Amino acid sequence: MTSLRRLAAMAVLCASATAALAAGAPIKTVDTAKGKVLAGDNGMTLYTFRKDMKGVSNCEDKCAANWPPLMAAAGAKDEGGYSVITRKDGSKQWAKDGMPLYFWIKDTKAGDVTGDGVNGVWDLAKP
């Protein structure tokens, strides 16, 4: 009986660890009027900034107020095509294929894509 309990406990621990690893980046794919795009857990569309470089965010201060970064929690780890970058202020942000990810303050509901093409430098983040 003891072996059966240990086996059951190990199965629960393995399932919990797998769920924790699967949680990873708080990003999902959603359907929009412009096709499939990346979104945060809240369903809000994510964007990339053409003035960024891989691993480097150049959207600070007023830019970041209008284009809030998809912040990474303490201890977040790279997963697949998603990575955690360090912003100039030391905070952490999620990136897709090295390109930092942002929300757009004027998107008001899940699936909005009003930031696509703004000033010719903002693009929808695609899966």
Biotite code that builds the C-alpha atoms (Angstrom):
import biotite.structure as struc

atoms = struc.array([
    struc.Atom([0.000, 0.000, 0.000], chain_id="A", res_id=1, res_name="MET", atom_name="CA", element="C"),
    struc.Atom([2.842, 2.413, 0.810], chain_id="A", res_id=2, res_name="THR", atom_name="CA", element="C"),
    struc.Atom([4.321, 1.996, -2.670], chain_id="A", res_id=3, res_name="SER", atom_name="CA", element="C"),
    struc.Atom([0.932, 2.762, -4.224], chain_id="A", res_id=4, res_name="LEU", atom_name="CA", element="C"),
    struc.Atom([0.666, 5.984, -2.164], chain_id="A", res_id=5, res_name="ARG", atom_name="CA", element="C"),
    struc.Atom([4.172, 7.033, -3.172], chain_id="A", res_id=6, res_name="ARG", atom_name="CA", element="C"),
    struc.Atom([3.393, 6.345, -6.810], chain_id="A", res_id=7, res_name="LEU", atom_name="CA", element="C"),
    struc.Atom([0.198, 8.404, -6.575], chain_id="A", res_id=8, res_name="ALA", atom_name="CA", element="C"),
    struc.Atom([2.063, 11.254, -4.860], chain_id="A", res_id=9, res_name="ALA", atom_name="CA", element="C"),
    struc.Atom([4.755, 11.195, -7.555], chain_id="A", res_id=10, res_name="MET", atom_name="CA", element="C"),
    struc.Atom([2.092, 11.299, -10.275], chain_id="A", res_id=11, res_name="ALA", atom_name="CA", element="C"),
    struc.Atom([0.521, 14.381, -8.664], chain_id="A", res_id=12, res_name="VAL", atom_name="CA", element="C"),
    struc.Atom([3.929, 16.089, -8.370], chain_id="A", res_id=13, res_name="LEU", atom_name="CA", element="C"),
    struc.Atom([4.764, 15.330, -12.009], chain_id="A", res_id=14, res_name="CYS", atom_name="CA", element="C"),
    struc.Atom([1.401, 16.653, -13.196], chain_id="A", res_id=15, res_name="ALA", atom_name="CA", element="C"),
    struc.Atom([1.875, 19.826, -11.150], chain_id="A", res_id=16, res_name="SER", atom_name="CA", element="C"),
    struc.Atom([5.378, 20.376, -12.505], chain_id="A", res_id=17, res_name="ALA", atom_name="CA", element="C"),
    struc.Atom([4.174, 19.836, -16.076], chain_id="A", res_id=18, res_name="THR", atom_name="CA", element="C"),
    struc.Atom([1.351, 22.358, -15.578], chain_id="A", res_id=19, res_name="ALA", atom_name="CA", element="C"),
    struc.Atom([3.792, 24.892, -14.146], chain_id="A", res_id=20, res_name="ALA", atom_name="CA", element="C"),
    struc.Atom([6.149, 24.477, -17.110], chain_id="A", res_id=21, res_name="LEU", atom_name="CA", element="C"),
    struc.Atom([3.270, 24.706, -19.586], chain_id="A", res_id=22, res_name="ALA", atom_name="CA", element="C"),
    struc.Atom([2.138, 27.982, -18.010], chain_id="A", res_id=23, res_name="ALA", atom_name="CA", element="C"),
    struc.Atom([5.386, 29.718, -19.086], chain_id="A", res_id=24, res_name="GLY", atom_name="CA", element="C"),
    struc.Atom([4.925, 32.859, -21.138], chain_id="A", res_id=25, res_name="ALA", atom_name="CA", element="C"),
    struc.Atom([1.543, 34.538, -20.500], chain_id="A", res_id=26, res_name="PRO", atom_name="CA", element="C"),
    struc.Atom([0.812, 34.605, -24.227], chain_id="A", res_id=27, res_name="ILE", atom_name="CA", element="C"),
    struc.Atom([-1.841, 32.990, -26.376], chain_id="A", res_id=28, res_name="LYS", atom_name="CA", element="C"),
    struc.Atom([-3.018, 33.136, -29.981], chain_id="A", res_id=29, res_name="THR", atom_name="CA", element="C"),
    struc.Atom([-6.360, 34.823, -30.736], chain_id="A", res_id=30, res_name="VAL", atom_name="CA", element="C"),
    struc.Atom([-8.432, 35.386, -33.875], chain_id="A", res_id=31, res_name="ASP", atom_name="CA", element="C"),
    struc.Atom([-8.942, 39.003, -34.920], chain_id="A", res_id=32, res_name="THR", atom_name="CA", element="C"),
    struc.Atom([-10.237, 40.926, -37.924], chain_id="A", res_id=33, res_name="ALA", atom_name="CA", element="C"),
    struc.Atom([-6.628, 40.761, -39.217], chain_id="A", res_id=34, res_name="LYS", atom_name="CA", element="C"),
    struc.Atom([-6.158, 37.037, -38.622], chain_id="A", res_id=35, res_name="GLY", atom_name="CA", element="C"),
    struc.Atom([-4.374, 35.195, -35.836], chain_id="A", res_id=36, res_name="LYS", atom_name="CA", element="C"),
    struc.Atom([-2.234, 37.343, -33.545], chain_id="A", res_id=37, res_name="VAL", atom_name="CA", element="C"),
    struc.Atom([-0.493, 36.998, -30.214], chain_id="A", res_id=38, res_name="LEU", atom_name="CA", element="C"),
    struc.Atom([-2.277, 38.277, -27.127], chain_id="A", res_id=39, res_name="ALA", atom_name="CA", element="C"),
    struc.Atom([-1.655, 38.438, -23.415], chain_id="A", res_id=40, res_name="GLY", atom_name="CA", element="C"),
    struc.Atom([-3.553, 36.197, -21.013], chain_id="A", res_id=41, res_name="ASP", atom_name="CA", element="C"),
    struc.Atom([-6.157, 38.981, -20.898], chain_id="A", res_id=42, res_name="ASN", atom_name="CA", element="C"),
    struc.Atom([-6.856, 38.524, -24.629], chain_id="A", res_id=43, res_name="GLY", atom_name="CA", element="C"),
    struc.Atom([-5.440, 41.933, -25.517], chain_id="A", res_id=44, res_name="MET", atom_name="CA", element="C"),
    struc.Atom([-3.393, 42.076, -28.725], chain_id="A", res_id=45, res_name="THR", atom_name="CA", element="C"),
    struc.Atom([0.391, 42.263, -28.587], chain_id="A", res_id=46, res_name="LEU", atom_name="CA", element="C"),
    struc.Atom([2.593, 44.349, -30.875], chain_id="A", res_id=47, res_name="TYR", atom_name="CA", element="C"),
    struc.Atom([6.231, 44.753, -31.851], chain_id="A", res_id=48, res_name="THR", atom_name="CA", element="C"),
    struc.Atom([8.113, 48.030, -32.357], chain_id="A", res_id=49, res_name="PHE", atom_name="CA", element="C"),
    struc.Atom([10.278, 48.399, -35.479], chain_id="A", res_id=50, res_name="ARG", atom_name="CA", element="C"),
    struc.Atom([12.740, 50.639, -33.596], chain_id="A", res_id=51, res_name="LYS", atom_name="CA", element="C"),
    struc.Atom([13.568, 47.800, -31.187], chain_id="A", res_id=52, res_name="ASP", atom_name="CA", element="C"),
    struc.Atom([16.407, 45.372, -31.770], chain_id="A", res_id=53, res_name="MET", atom_name="CA", element="C"),
    struc.Atom([16.461, 41.716, -30.778], chain_id="A", res_id=54, res_name="LYS", atom_name="CA", element="C"),
    struc.Atom([16.710, 41.626, -27.007], chain_id="A", res_id=55, res_name="GLY", atom_name="CA", element="C"),
    struc.Atom([16.516, 45.420, -26.639], chain_id="A", res_id=56, res_name="VAL", atom_name="CA", element="C"),
    struc.Atom([13.469, 47.610, -25.962], chain_id="A", res_id=57, res_name="SER", atom_name="CA", element="C"),
    struc.Atom([13.716, 51.180, -27.223], chain_id="A", res_id=58, res_name="ASN", atom_name="CA", element="C"),
    struc.Atom([10.209, 52.072, -26.022], chain_id="A", res_id=59, res_name="CYS", atom_name="CA", element="C"),
    struc.Atom([10.650, 53.959, -22.752], chain_id="A", res_id=60, res_name="GLU", atom_name="CA", element="C"),
    struc.Atom([8.921, 56.753, -20.821], chain_id="A", res_id=61, res_name="ASP", atom_name="CA", element="C"),
    struc.Atom([6.017, 58.264, -22.839], chain_id="A", res_id=62, res_name="LYS", atom_name="CA", element="C"),
    struc.Atom([6.302, 55.516, -25.438], chain_id="A", res_id=63, res_name="CYS", atom_name="CA", element="C"),
    struc.Atom([5.904, 52.864, -22.732], chain_id="A", res_id=64, res_name="ALA", atom_name="CA", element="C"),
    struc.Atom([2.936, 54.767, -21.285], chain_id="A", res_id=65, res_name="ALA", atom_name="CA", element="C"),
    struc.Atom([1.147, 54.431, -24.647], chain_id="A", res_id=66, res_name="ASN", atom_name="CA", element="C"),
    struc.Atom([2.568, 50.997, -25.445], chain_id="A", res_id=67, res_name="TRP", atom_name="CA", element="C"),
    struc.Atom([2.781, 49.158, -22.112], chain_id="A", res_id=68, res_name="PRO", atom_name="CA", element="C"),
    struc.Atom([5.367, 46.365, -22.212], chain_id="A", res_id=69, res_name="PRO", atom_name="CA", element="C"),
    struc.Atom([4.275, 42.793, -21.552], chain_id="A", res_id=70, res_name="LEU", atom_name="CA", element="C"),
    struc.Atom([6.129, 42.534, -18.271], chain_id="A", res_id=71, res_name="MET", atom_name="CA", element="C"),
    struc.Atom([7.644, 39.264, -17.100], chain_id="A", res_id=72, res_name="ALA", atom_name="CA", element="C"),
    struc.Atom([7.254, 38.092, -13.525], chain_id="A", res_id=73, res_name="ALA", atom_name="CA", element="C"),
    struc.Atom([10.291, 37.623, -11.321], chain_id="A", res_id=74, res_name="ALA", atom_name="CA", element="C"),
    struc.Atom([11.823, 34.251, -12.062], chain_id="A", res_id=75, res_name="GLY", atom_name="CA", element="C"),
    struc.Atom([10.193, 33.952, -15.517], chain_id="A", res_id=76, res_name="ALA", atom_name="CA", element="C"),
    struc.Atom([12.275, 31.785, -17.845], chain_id="A", res_id=77, res_name="LYS", atom_name="CA", element="C"),
    struc.Atom([12.726, 31.631, -21.612], chain_id="A", res_id=78, res_name="ASP", atom_name="CA", element="C"),
    struc.Atom([10.462, 29.094, -23.284], chain_id="A", res_id=79, res_name="GLU", atom_name="CA", element="C"),
    struc.Atom([10.572, 28.108, -26.935], chain_id="A", res_id=80, res_name="GLY", atom_name="CA", element="C"),
    struc.Atom([10.436, 31.258, -29.080], chain_id="A", res_id=81, res_name="GLY", atom_name="CA", element="C"),
    struc.Atom([9.621, 33.396, -26.035], chain_id="A", res_id=82, res_name="TYR", atom_name="CA", element="C"),
    struc.Atom([12.365, 35.010, -24.010], chain_id="A", res_id=83, res_name="SER", atom_name="CA", element="C"),
    struc.Atom([12.703, 37.387, -21.095], chain_id="A", res_id=84, res_name="VAL", atom_name="CA", element="C"),
    struc.Atom([14.690, 40.543, -21.793], chain_id="A", res_id=85, res_name="ILE", atom_name="CA", element="C"),
    struc.Atom([15.935, 43.192, -19.382], chain_id="A", res_id=86, res_name="THR", atom_name="CA", element="C"),
    struc.Atom([14.681, 46.736, -19.970], chain_id="A", res_id=87, res_name="ARG", atom_name="CA", element="C"),
    struc.Atom([16.899, 49.794, -19.396], chain_id="A", res_id=88, res_name="LYS", atom_name="CA", element="C"),
    struc.Atom([15.303, 50.308, -15.957], chain_id="A", res_id=89, res_name="ASP", atom_name="CA", element="C"),
    struc.Atom([16.147, 46.725, -14.963], chain_id="A", res_id=90, res_name="GLY", atom_name="CA", element="C"),
    struc.Atom([12.583, 45.410, -15.208], chain_id="A", res_id=91, res_name="SER", atom_name="CA", element="C"),
    struc.Atom([11.844, 42.280, -17.249], chain_id="A", res_id=92, res_name="LYS", atom_name="CA", element="C"),
    struc.Atom([9.754, 42.040, -20.421], chain_id="A", res_id=93, res_name="GLN", atom_name="CA", element="C"),
    struc.Atom([8.599, 39.171, -22.641], chain_id="A", res_id=94, res_name="TRP", atom_name="CA", element="C"),
    struc.Atom([9.855, 38.978, -26.226], chain_id="A", res_id=95, res_name="ALA", atom_name="CA", element="C"),
    struc.Atom([8.951, 36.773, -29.221], chain_id="A", res_id=96, res_name="LYS", atom_name="CA", element="C"),
    struc.Atom([11.947, 35.649, -31.276], chain_id="A", res_id=97, res_name="ASP", atom_name="CA", element="C"),
    struc.Atom([13.921, 38.305, -29.399], chain_id="A", res_id=98, res_name="GLY", atom_name="CA", element="C"),
    struc.Atom([11.549, 41.174, -30.256], chain_id="A", res_id=99, res_name="MET", atom_name="CA", element="C"),
    struc.Atom([9.957, 42.849, -27.192], chain_id="A", res_id=100, res_name="PRO", atom_name="CA", element="C"),
    struc.Atom([6.153, 42.635, -26.903], chain_id="A", res_id=101, res_name="LEU", atom_name="CA", element="C"),
    struc.Atom([3.770, 45.481, -26.060], chain_id="A", res_id=102, res_name="TYR", atom_name="CA", element="C"),
    struc.Atom([0.087, 46.268, -25.603], chain_id="A", res_id=103, res_name="PHE", atom_name="CA", element="C"),
    struc.Atom([-1.539, 49.386, -27.149], chain_id="A", res_id=104, res_name="TRP", atom_name="CA", element="C"),
    struc.Atom([-3.346, 51.709, -24.754], chain_id="A", res_id=105, res_name="ILE", atom_name="CA", element="C"),
    struc.Atom([-6.083, 52.471, -27.326], chain_id="A", res_id=106, res_name="LYS", atom_name="CA", element="C"),
    struc.Atom([-7.145, 48.832, -27.693], chain_id="A", res_id=107, res_name="ASP", atom_name="CA", element="C"),
    struc.Atom([-10.176, 48.681, -25.409], chain_id="A", res_id=108, res_name="THR", atom_name="CA", element="C"),
    struc.Atom([-11.296, 45.061, -25.658], chain_id="A", res_id=109, res_name="LYS", atom_name="CA", element="C"),
    struc.Atom([-9.868, 41.652, -26.389], chain_id="A", res_id=110, res_name="ALA", atom_name="CA", element="C"),
    struc.Atom([-9.219, 41.173, -30.094], chain_id="A", res_id=111, res_name="GLY", atom_name="CA", element="C"),
    struc.Atom([-8.875, 44.892, -30.927], chain_id="A", res_id=112, res_name="ASP", atom_name="CA", element="C"),
    struc.Atom([-6.049, 45.561, -33.404], chain_id="A", res_id=113, res_name="VAL", atom_name="CA", element="C"),
    struc.Atom([-6.134, 49.372, -33.572], chain_id="A", res_id=114, res_name="THR", atom_name="CA", element="C"),
    struc.Atom([-2.379, 49.681, -33.006], chain_id="A", res_id=115, res_name="GLY", atom_name="CA", element="C"),
    struc.Atom([-1.381, 47.890, -36.200], chain_id="A", res_id=116, res_name="ASP", atom_name="CA", element="C"),
    struc.Atom([0.647, 50.262, -38.373], chain_id="A", res_id=117, res_name="GLY", atom_name="CA", element="C"),
    struc.Atom([0.579, 53.234, -35.983], chain_id="A", res_id=118, res_name="VAL", atom_name="CA", element="C"),
    struc.Atom([3.198, 55.779, -37.156], chain_id="A", res_id=119, res_name="ASN", atom_name="CA", element="C"),
    struc.Atom([4.517, 53.122, -39.530], chain_id="A", res_id=120, res_name="GLY", atom_name="CA", element="C"),
    struc.Atom([6.517, 51.485, -36.715], chain_id="A", res_id=121, res_name="VAL", atom_name="CA", element="C"),
    struc.Atom([4.076, 49.224, -34.827], chain_id="A", res_id=122, res_name="TRP", atom_name="CA", element="C"),
    struc.Atom([3.126, 45.756, -36.056], chain_id="A", res_id=123, res_name="ASP", atom_name="CA", element="C"),
    struc.Atom([0.851, 43.006, -34.858], chain_id="A", res_id=124, res_name="LEU", atom_name="CA", element="C"),
    struc.Atom([2.793, 40.242, -33.112], chain_id="A", res_id=125, res_name="ALA", atom_name="CA", element="C"),
    struc.Atom([2.135, 37.093, -35.115], chain_id="A", res_id=126, res_name="LYS", atom_name="CA", element="C"),
    struc.Atom([2.333, 33.503, -33.924], chain_id="A", res_id=127, res_name="PRO", atom_name="CA", element="C"),
])
